[in-house]
Structure formats: C-alpha cells, structure tokens
Amino acid sequence: NEVNTMPGMTAHSQVPTMFAADGLPYPALLDLLVAEALGRDPAPDAVTYV
C-alpha cells in the first residue's frame, strides 16, 4: 500500500472505513480531526512575526 497524501474523506472512503473497523465511527473521526487541528493552530494573537 502506498502513502496517500490526499486520502478521500467521504463516509465510504478507505480511511474512514479503516477507523470504523477499529470502532471509531465517521462522525467521531471528523470530531477528532477537527479538535486536533484546532488544538495545533496557534491563536492569531499568539503569532509573532519577525
């Protein structure tokens, strides 16, 4: 299997299907991905420009 840098993210794509097989349903996967993305993005006022 090759690395897919742009995996499909519909409810029936390979990535959500693999997570569902492990017990994480699609809506929970999306919630997790959004929460992780928001947690890693610094607030605009926390950015320092040099």
C-alpha positions in Angstrom: 0.0 0.0 0.0 1.4 3.4 -0.9 1.2 6.6 1.1 -1.8 8.7 0.0 -1.2 12.4 0.8 -4.8 13.2 -0.2 -7.0 10.4 1.2 -10.7 10.5 0.4 -12.8 11.6 3.4 -16.3 10.6 2.4 -18.1 8.2 4.7 -17.3 5.3 2.4 -13.6 6.1 1.7 -10.7 3.9 2.8 -9.5 6.0 5.8 -12.9 6.3 7.5 -13.6 2.7 6.7 -10.4 1.6 8.5 -11.2 3.7 11.5 -14.8 2.4 11.6 -13.4 -1.2 11.6 -11.4 -0.2 14.7 -14.5 1.1 16.4 -14.4 4.8 15.6 -17.4 5.9 13.5 -17.2 8.5 10.8 -18.8 11.4 12.9 -16.4 10.7 15.8 -13.4 10.6 13.4 -14.4 14.0 12.0 -14.8 15.4 15.5 -11.3 14.1 16.4 -9.7 15.5 13.3 -11.2 19.0 13.8 -10.3 19.0 17.5 -6.7 18.0 16.8 -6.4 20.7 14.1 -7.8 23.4 16.3 -5.5 22.4 19.1 -2.4 22.7 17.0 -3.2 26.0 15.3 -2.0 29.0 17.4 -4.4 31.8 18.0 -3.8 34.7 15.6 -2.7 37.0 18.5 -0.2 34.4 19.7 1.7 34.5 16.4 5.0 36.5 16.5 6.2 38.0 13.2 9.9 38.7 12.9 
